[in-house]
Amino acid sequence: MPNDVIPTGLLARLARTRAAVRVAIVVERLWPLLLPFAVVAGLFASLSWLGAFRVAPDWARLALLAVLVVAGLAALYPLRLFRAPAASEVDRRIELANRLEHAPLRAQSDRPAAGDAFATALWREHQKRMAARLDRLGADLPHARIPERDPWGLRAVAALLLVVAFSFS
C-alpha cells in the first residue's frame, strides 16, 4: 500500500484490524476441527476421574485405552484440511463485516492498468476516496457454526460428563 495515500495512523489501525480478523478466521476454521479431539480427551478424563480404569480388568483397561487412542488419532485426522486465511480473504471479510462497498481495501493495493499520468492521477484520487471510507473499521467475531456440525449436541453430553466426573473425583 502506498504510504502517501493512507495516513500512518490509519495504516496501524488497519494492521490491527487485519490481525484480529485473521485470528477470527483461524479460530472459526480450527475450532470445528479440534472439537472432536476435545470430546475424546474429555471422555478419557471423565473415565479416569470416575475410576473406570481402576476397577476394570487389565484387558478391558487396555482395550478401552486403545479405543480412545485410536479415536483421538482419528479425531486429529481432519486437521489436514486446515488452511490459513489468505490476505485477500481477510480483506474481503473486513469489507463484508463493515458493509464496505466497492472494495476499498483492495483498491489500496491495486494498480491502474494504463500507465499514463492522467490514469495514475485518477487512480490516486480514487485510492484517497476509498481510504477515507476505512476510517472506522471493526473486526468480526468468529462464526464457527458448531451447531450445524453437531446437530444432536453430543459435545454438550461430553462436557456434562466431564463436569460430573470432576465433581465426583
C-alpha positions in Angstrom: 0.0 0.0 0.0 1.4 3.4 -0.8 2.0 5.4 2.3 1.2 8.8 0.6 -2.5 7.7 0.1 -3.3 6.3 3.6 -2.3 8.2 6.7 0.1 6.4 9.1 -2.4 6.1 12.0 -4.9 4.5 9.6 -2.3 2.0 8.5 -1.7 1.0 12.1 -5.4 0.6 12.8 -5.8 -1.4 9.5 -3.0 -3.7 10.5 -4.6 -4.3 13.9 -8.0 -5.0 12.3 -6.4 -7.4 9.8 -4.7 -9.3 12.6 -7.9 -9.5 14.6 -9.9 -10.8 11.6 -7.1 -13.2 10.7 -7.3 -14.7 14.2 -11.1 -14.8 14.0 -10.9 -16.8 10.7 -8.3 -19.1 12.1 -10.4 -19.8 15.2 -13.6 -20.5 13.1 -11.7 -22.8 10.8 -9.6 -24.6 13.5 -12.2 -25.0 16.3 -14.5 -27.4 14.4 -11.5 -29.5 13.5 -10.3 -29.6 17.1 -13.7 -30.2 18.8 -13.8 -34.0 18.1 -10.4 -34.4 19.7 -11.5 -32.3 22.7 -14.5 -34.5 23.1 -12.3 -37.7 23.1 -9.9 -36.1 25.5 -12.9 -35.1 27.7 -14.2 -38.7 27.6 -10.8 -40.0 28.7 -10.6 -37.5 31.6 -14.1 -38.4 32.6 -13.5 -42.1 32.6 -10.3 -41.5 34.6 -12.0 -39.3 37.2 -14.9 -41.8 37.5 -12.4 -44.6 38.2 -13.3 -46.7 35.2 -9.6 -47.6 34.6 -9.1 -48.5 38.3 -12.0 -51.0 38.5 -11.7 -52.6 35.0 -9.7 -55.7 34.5 -6.4 -55.3 32.6 -7.6 -56.5 29.3 -10.6 -54.1 29.4 -8.5 -51.2 30.5 -6.0 -51.8 27.7 -8.9 -52.2 25.2 -10.6 -49.0 26.3 -7.3 -47.1 26.2 -6.6 -48.4 22.7 -10.1 -47.4 21.5 -9.6 -43.9 23.0 -6.1 -43.5 21.4 -7.4 -44.6 18.0 -10.4 -42.3 18.4 -8.1 -39.4 19.4 -5.9 -40.0 16.4 -8.9 -40.3 14.1 -10.2 -37.0 15.6 -6.9 -35.3 14.7 -7.0 -36.5 11.1 -9.3 -33.7 9.8 -6.6 -31.2 10.8 -5.0 -31.9 7.5 -7.9 -29.9 6.0 -6.9 -26.7 7.8 -5.7 -23.8 5.7 -4.6 -20.4 6.8 -6.6 -17.5 5.5 -5.1 -15.5 2.6 -4.7 -11.8 2.8 -7.5 -11.4 0.2 -9.8 -13.4 2.4 -9.0 -11.3 5.4 -9.7 -8.1 3.4 -12.9 -9.4 2.0 -14.1 -10.4 5.5 -13.3 -6.9 6.8 -15.3 -5.4 3.9 -18.2 -7.7 4.5 -18.2 -7.1 8.3 -18.1 -3.3 7.9 -20.5 -3.3 4.9 -18.0 -1.5 2.7 -19.0 -1.3 -0.9 -16.7 -1.1 -3.9 -13.8 -2.9 -2.2 -11.9 0.0 -0.7 -9.3 -2.3 0.9 -8.4 -4.0 -2.4 -8.3 -0.5 -4.1 -5.4 0.4 -1.9 -3.2 -2.4 -3.2 -4.3 -2.4 -6.8 -2.6 -0.6 -9.6 -4.1 1.1 -12.7 -4.0 -0.8 -15.9 -2.8 2.1 -18.0 0.5 3.8 -17.3 -0.2 7.4 -18.4 -0.1 10.3 -16.0 -3.8 11.1 -16.1 -4.8 7.5 -15.3 -2.3 7.4 -12.4 -3.6 10.7 -11.0 -7.2 9.5 -11.4 -6.3 6.2 -9.6 -4.6 8.1 -6.7 -7.7 10.2 -6.2 -9.8 7.0 -6.2 -7.5 5.5 -3.6 -7.7 8.6 -1.4 -11.5 8.5 -1.6 -11.5 4.8 -0.8 -9.1 5.3 2.1 -11.5 7.9 3.6 -14.0 5.0 4.0 -11.5 3.0 6.0 -11.6 5.3 9.0 -13.9 3.3 11.2 -13.1 -0.3 10.6 -14.1 -3.0 13.1 -13.1 -6.7 13.3 -15.5 -9.5 13.0 -16.1 -12.3 15.6 -15.6 -15.9 14.7 -18.6 -17.8 13.4 -17.6 -21.5 13.8 -21.2 -22.8 13.1 -20.7 -25.7 15.6 -24.5 -26.5 15.9 -24.6 -27.2 12.2 -21.8 -29.8 12.5 -23.1 -31.3 15.8 -27.0 -31.2 15.5 -27.5 -33.7 18.4 -25.4 -31.7 20.8 -23.0 -34.6 21.7 -20.4 -32.1 22.7 -22.7 -31.0 25.5 -23.0 -34.6 26.7 -19.3 -34.9 26.8 -18.9 -31.6 28.6 -21.6 -32.5 31.2 -20.0 -35.9 31.8 -16.6 -34.1 32.3 -18.2 -31.7 34.9 -19.9 -34.6 36.7 -16.7 -36.7 36.7 -14.7 -33.8 38.0 -17.2 -33.2 40.8 -17.2 -36.9 41.6 -13.5 -37.1 41.9 
